[in-house]
Amino acid sequence: MSGWHDAEELAQKVDSASDGMFVKLADDGDKVVGVFVGDPLAREVHWNGERYVSCIGEGCEFCAKGKKPSLRVAINFFQLPEKSLKVIEQGRNWFKDLLKVREKYGVEKWTFEIERHGASGDTKTTYTILPEEKISPELQSEIAKLELNDLERAISGEEKKEKFESYDKSKGETTQEPLINPQLASELIPRLKALPRSEVDELCAKFGVQRIRDVQASDADALVSFVESLEARHGKAQGKPAGEVDPFA
């Protein structure tokens, strides 16, 4: 009974931590003030009925059904006055407005107020992005020291997954071994896409994962060597891209 209770308690704690990573404007009139930080991450997505999933391009099951992908753009946002670094993700129209204010004001020079116009569930909801005030030298210095959220991991749920797999040591449990560097995974994914799917399945089976990004850091060298052996088997040039890369493969 205690095991079920502990698991439920941890799940609720992780859900809360994950939700807290994102800027939430849930209803009409909700607003937030802060600073856009770093580069945005854009992706083409499909709505699967529960959440947005990335379009993988060729072979996408949603595209095969005639469903066109939509654009989602995520960016780090230093929320004020709390001074907490979060992630905000919105669609095409919102990003077009962000580009306009960036061109006119410069997002590195101003704080901005984002306000929601539309009730919860309203498909015609829009957002305004208005300059609030110029960033002070003190705030600029504080922002420069921030360690930005990894946008890919945040929107893919990796941050939430890692929190759930990091067990409470006070209960005699261990912490999950770290995963391979995201940059290494991003470099290997295009090379693997150039190989037959059966070879990729073989790799996943060898390392006991369903996704390349889930390989443990301690297996990084072995992973690279195995990819090179697969490329040699098929005469593929190392590093050759194979069309668009699914960042969540």
C-alpha positions in Angstrom: 0.0 0.0 0.0 2.8 2.4 0.9 4.5 1.7 -2.4 1.4 2.8 -4.4 1.1 5.9 -2.1 4.8 6.8 -2.6 4.5 6.4 -6.4 1.4 8.6 -6.6 3.0 11.2 -4.4 6.1 11.3 -6.6 4.0 11.5 -9.8 2.1 14.5 -8.4 5.3 16.2 -7.4 6.9 15.6 -10.9 3.7 16.8 -12.7 3.9 20.0 -10.6 7.6 20.6 -11.3 7.1 19.9 -15.0 4.1 22.3 -15.3 6.1 24.9 -13.4 8.7 24.9 -16.2 6.2 26.4 -18.7 4.6 29.8 -18.9 0.9 29.2 -18.3 -1.8 31.7 -19.5 -4.9 29.6 -18.9 -7.8 32.0 -19.4 -8.9 35.3 -20.9 -7.0 38.3 -19.5 -4.1 36.2 -18.0 -0.8 38.0 -18.5 2.8 37.7 -17.7 5.9 40.0 -17.9 9.4 38.9 -18.6 12.4 38.8 -21.0 12.8 36.5 -24.0 16.2 34.8 -23.6 18.3 32.9 -26.2 17.3 31.4 -29.5 13.9 30.0 -30.3 13.2 26.3 -31.2 10.7 25.8 -34.1 9.1 22.5 -35.0 6.4 21.2 -37.2 3.8 19.3 -35.1 0.6 17.3 -35.2 -2.1 17.2 -32.5 -2.6 13.5 -31.5 -5.7 14.3 -29.4 -3.7 14.7 -26.1 -0.5 16.7 -27.0 1.6 18.0 -29.9 4.0 15.5 -31.4 6.7 16.3 -33.9 6.1 15.7 -37.6 8.9 13.3 -38.8 8.4 14.2 -42.5 8.6 11.2 -44.7 6.8 8.3 -43.2 4.7 10.5 -40.8 1.4 8.7 -40.0 -0.5 12.0 -39.6 0.7 13.3 -43.0 -0.3 10.0 -44.6 -3.8 10.7 -43.4 -3.8 14.1 -45.1 -3.2 16.1 -41.9 -1.0 19.1 -42.4 1.5 19.9 -39.7 1.4 23.2 -37.8 4.2 25.3 -36.4 5.1 25.5 -32.7 7.9 27.7 -31.5 9.5 27.5 -28.0 11.8 30.0 -26.3 13.2 30.6 -22.8 11.4 33.4 -20.9 12.7 35.0 -17.7 9.5 35.7 -15.8 9.3 38.8 -13.7 8.9 39.7 -10.9 9.5 36.1 -9.7 12.8 36.0 -11.6 12.2 32.4 -12.7 13.4 31.0 -16.0 10.6 29.2 -17.8 9.7 28.1 -21.4 7.0 29.6 -23.5 5.7 27.7 -26.5 3.0 29.1 -28.9 2.0 28.8 -32.6 2.6 30.6 -35.9 0.6 33.8 -35.4 2.2 34.4 -32.0 5.7 33.9 -33.3 5.0 36.3 -36.2 4.0 38.9 -33.6 7.2 38.2 -31.7 9.3 38.7 -34.8 7.6 42.1 -35.3 8.4 43.3 -31.8 11.9 41.9 -32.1 12.5 43.9 -35.2 11.0 47.1 -33.7 12.3 47.0 -30.2 14.9 44.3 -29.9 14.0 41.5 -27.5 17.4 41.8 -25.8 16.6 45.4 -24.7 13.1 45.3 -23.3 10.9 43.4 -21.0 7.5 42.4 -22.5 4.0 41.8 -21.4 2.2 38.8 -22.9 -1.6 38.7 -22.5 -4.1 36.1 -23.5 -7.3 37.1 -25.3 -9.8 34.2 -25.2 -11.3 31.8 -22.7 -9.9 28.4 -21.9 -10.6 26.1 -24.8 -11.4 28.9 -27.3 -9.8 28.0 -30.6 -9.8 31.6 -31.6 -7.6 32.7 -28.7 -4.9 35.3 -29.5 -2.1 36.9 -27.6 -0.6 40.3 -27.5 3.1 41.0 -26.9 3.8 44.6 -25.8 7.0 46.3 -24.6 6.9 46.9 -20.8 10.1 48.7 -20.0 13.8 48.8 -21.0 16.0 46.2 -19.3 18.3 47.7 -16.6 22.0 47.0 -16.6 21.5 45.0 -13.3 18.8 42.8 -14.9 20.9 42.4 -18.0 23.8 41.2 -15.9 21.5 38.7 -14.1 20.2 37.3 -17.4 23.7 36.8 -18.7 24.4 34.4 -15.9 21.4 32.2 -16.5 21.7 28.6 -17.5 19.1 28.2 -20.2 16.5 25.4 -20.3 17.2 22.8 -22.9 14.2 23.4 -25.1 14.2 20.1 -26.9 14.2 18.2 -23.6 11.6 20.5 -22.1 9.0 20.1 -24.8 9.7 16.4 -25.4 9.0 15.7 -21.7 12.6 14.5 -21.0 12.9 16.9 -18.0 9.8 15.4 -16.5 10.9 11.8 -17.3 14.3 12.4 -15.6 12.6 13.9 -12.5 10.4 10.8 -12.2 13.3 8.4 -12.6 15.4 10.3 -10.0 14.3 8.4 -6.9 14.1 9.7 -3.3 17.5 8.6 -1.8 16.0 8.8 1.7 13.9 5.7 0.7 17.0 3.7 -0.2 16.6 4.1 -4.0 19.2 5.1 -6.5 19.4 7.9 -9.1 19.1 7.0 -12.9 22.4 7.1 -14.7 22.7 10.2 -16.9 21.9 9.9 -20.7 24.2 10.7 -23.6 24.8 14.4 -24.5 21.9 15.8 -26.5 24.4 17.2 -29.0 25.9 13.8 -29.6 22.4 12.4 -30.1 21.5 15.2 -32.6 24.7 14.4 -34.6 24.0 10.7 -34.8 20.3 10.8 -35.6 20.7 12.1 -39.2 23.3 9.3 -39.9 20.9 6.7 -38.5 18.1 8.0 -40.7 20.2 7.1 -43.7 20.2 3.5 -42.7 17.5 0.8 -43.0 15.0 0.8 -40.2 16.0 -2.7 -39.3 19.5 -1.6 -38.5 18.2 1.1 -36.2 16.0 -1.4 -34.5 19.1 -3.6 -34.0 20.9 -0.7 -32.4 18.0 0.0 -30.0 17.8 -3.6 -29.0 21.6 -3.8 -28.4 21.5 -0.8 -26.0 18.1 -1.7 -24.5 16.3 1.6 -25.5 13.5 2.7 -27.7 15.1 6.0 -28.6 18.7 7.0 -29.4 18.5 9.8 -26.8 17.8 7.2 -24.0 21.2 5.6 -24.4 23.2 5.9 -21.1 26.2 8.3 -21.1 28.5 5.4 -20.1 27.6 3.7 -23.5 28.4 6.8 -25.6 31.6 5.5 -27.0 30.1 2.1 -27.7 27.2 3.8 -29.4 29.4 5.8 -31.8 31.4 2.7 -32.6 28.3 0.7 -33.4 26.9 3.5 -35.6 30.2 3.5 -37.5 30.0 -0.2 -38.0 26.5 0.0 -39.4 27.5 2.7 -41.8 30.5 0.6 -42.9 28.2 -2.3 -43.5 26.0 -0.3 -45.8 28.8 1.9 -47.3 27.2 5.1 -45.9 29.4 8.2 -45.6 29.7 9.3 -42.0 27.8 12.4 -41.1 25.8 12.5 -44.3 22.4 14.0 -43.5 19.2 12.2 -44.6 16.5 14.9 -45.0 14.8 16.4 -42.0 15.7 15.2 -38.6 13.1 14.2 -36.0 14.4 15.7 -32.8 12.5 13.2 -30.8 13.6 10.0 -32.6 
